[in-house]
Every structure is written in C-alpha cells, then in structure tokens.
Amino acid sequence: MTDKEISRAVIKRLPRYFRYLGELKDAGVEKISSQELSQIMHVTASQIRQDLNNFGGFGQQGYGYNVKHLYDEIGRILGLDREHNLIIIGGGNLGSALAGYGNFANRGFIMKGVFDVSPSLAGQYIRNIPILPMSALPEFIEKNNIDIAVIAIPKTQAVAVADTLVKCGIKAIWNFSHVDLEVPDDVVVESVHLSESLMRLSYNLSRVGFGEEPDND
C-alpha cells in the first residue's frame, strides 16, 4: 500500500467495494470493468479508478479488474486478512444484539467476552459468549490478546470505561455511547451515533418531500 495520505471519503467507500466485490465473487464473476462496477455501485467509473489508484490501481487496461484479486486486496487494506479479538462493554439490549450478530466472525472479528457492572448478568451467556464482571476486565484483556473493545453503555459511564480500556492496552474502540471520547493519539476510535444517523435519514426524507434529491453518500 502507498504511504501517502488517503482521504476519509475513500476509506469510507472501501467497505462498500469489499461488499459488492464479495457478492460478485460468490456469483462466479471473474473480471469486471470500472464501468460495469460503477453501474452496480452507482459510483462513477472515474471515481472508482481514482479510489483504487490510491492503493496501486489493481486494474489492467483492456481487461478491467480481477474480482477475486481486488476483493482480497481490499480485504487486506481493511485489515481483514487477520483475526481481531473483540470484547463488548455492556450486556444490555445493544450489547446483547452486537454479541449475538454472527456475521462478525465471518469477517475475522472474534467475540471473546461481554462485560457488565450488573451482578445479575454475571455468569450468563450470549451465543456461548460469557458475560463477566468488570473486575475481570484487565486480566481478560491481557490473556486473550484483545484488539478491539466495543462500548455499548450509557454516556455517563463511557468516558471512565474508555480510560480503563486505554490503561489495559486497548488500541481500538468501537463507541456506541453518545459521547465523544478523548483518547491518546495511538488509540483509534470509531463512533457510531445511532440518533445522528436517524436524523440524517429524517433530513433526506424532508428533501424528498420537497422534490429534492436525497444525499445518499
């Protein structure tokens, strides 16, 4: 991969390329042109070529892209060529739903444990994943080589929990709490604000109501 700075817009599109190429691969498609891919993804062929050129191009003039090769390469760029061990902080409705989502493992994200402050949840299981007390967190992280922690708790507790995770050596946090976390520069945070996503949907619904084009980026 090139060492040059890649824009967030390009990085945001990579999982979408990966998903569509996976569907094409599963359907037995061996090669595809940027024009054909643009018709499927509703992204211009020029944009596809520009995006992929950030990582070396991968295409051949007059041939297009080898679907499996491009799928594998984008997977490698996304870090999906290796497994990542995850834990979830929060055994409530959201945490349970995330822990029970079986497709994570298909992408190499291995759910190892769920942690919660509630004594009533300790010892229970979600899809064979144990719910453990927060007191067991530091030792569990160390023994299980945890890469990613998912925060699925109220924002009033999230900041303190994030600080604990950083002290335990966690370098990546998937944050579902409604608070912006301040972490050291070497810790990666991906925040998912569900209410903001719903508000964007409401905004686009209003635009359609006024005869305008929705922003589906």
Order of alpha helices (4+ residues) and beta strands (2+ residues): alpha-beta-alpha-alpha-beta-alpha-beta-alpha-alpha-beta-beta-beta-alpha-beta-alpha-beta-beta-alpha
